[in-house]
């Protein structure tokens, strides 16, 4: 946390009560196991645990103060508020409003983290840039991201996720992005949203409340374009394949797991872009990133040079050398039907012997069985040599290339050495924990985990 503050100052900011002597807060944590000396411990009440029960453990690890909703019998400085989550948001909003940085907000059903990392990497060539770490993109993670801002930061790139209607509106009210990117709308979290239309409406909340000077970057080929345009009060930049787009993808050369080459037409001219990002779908993510960075005042030449050195995010089609022969592609962070299709398509375009290790896709609602069947049918229609399936979500089909495993641990138990393939793709929703398989393969291959 870059924001340093005394307990008395924070209590004044939050209009809160205090107990104990004044303390100087140098960090923040809501997990007592990870508290460091000088931290403020935030006692969130969750469905499974109440942070108030862990204040003593946090104090023992070095916490100097605790943000609480009720007084606890622990010898530590306490700041009492009605609701810890609301207090954290209020604190973060005050930091946002005092920052002179240009804020880029990003949402979408897919591509959020890739675009976040790409935009942050490009902008870092222009000035100090802060960005969301890991998957801190919800009502807790976004305030934590804002609290990491320092006075030196010229740009802040904030990823925003949603599981329910209103989530993006809430997060946008905290971030107040100057540039707002919607990456894509696809079937994701269908159990909570119910339909693609609701997803499009919810993601479109990122365009509500814009100032005339703000910039909206949106998929120009989407059937929801006109609805989003109506909501956006500032300048609109579209990206996609059709000629009407401001950032038009003119040509894409998909080199499988070796990356992409694409040609773009932009308001600043045409350009050739080479990227190590995997999959033709990343052409749209690159186009969105280019549009956003042009809106931030960067030159096209600098943007193109920066895109060439963007690295894949861990767990998102990240290539890891296991041996002279074998490369692991770790895409275990998340999975939707479209992301599965794209990963398998990239595997198809990569020469050599290929193994796909696939886990279940979560939160697909009543159509889950059909989505899983479609993925297997695509994989079997291609030339993948073997397909290992984890969990009970997959249809029971007869094909010599298919192997079924009860769970992630069963696959790990099977892997006593690195399988003899040129390419090994590992992909699933995060809840399947196939990241453990990716880590196990790296251990077997001697790669750094």
Buried (B, 14 or more C-beta within 10 A) or exposed (E): BEBEBBBBEBBEBBEBEBBBEEBEBBBBBBEBEEBEEBBBBBBBBEEEEEBBEBBBBBBEBBBBBBBBBEEBEBEBBBBBBEEBBEBBBBBBBBBBEEBEBBBBBBBBBBBBBBBBBBBBBBBBBBBBBBBBEEBBBBBBBBBBBBBBBBEEBBBBBBBBBBEEBEBBBBBBBBBBBBBBBBBBBBBBBBEBBEEBEBBBBBBBBBBBBBEEEBBBBBBBBBEBBEBBBEBBBBBBBBBBBEEEBBBBBEEBEBBBBBBBBBBBBBEBEEBEBEBBBBBBBBBBBBBBBBBBBBBBEBEBEBBBEBBEEBEBBBBBBBBBEBEEEBBBBBBBBBBBBBBBBBBBBBBBBBEEBBBBBBBBBBBBBEEBEEBBBBBBEBBBEBEBBBBBBBBEBBBEBEEEBBBBBEBBEEBBEEBEEBBEBBBBBBBBBBBBBBBBBBBBBBBBBEBEE
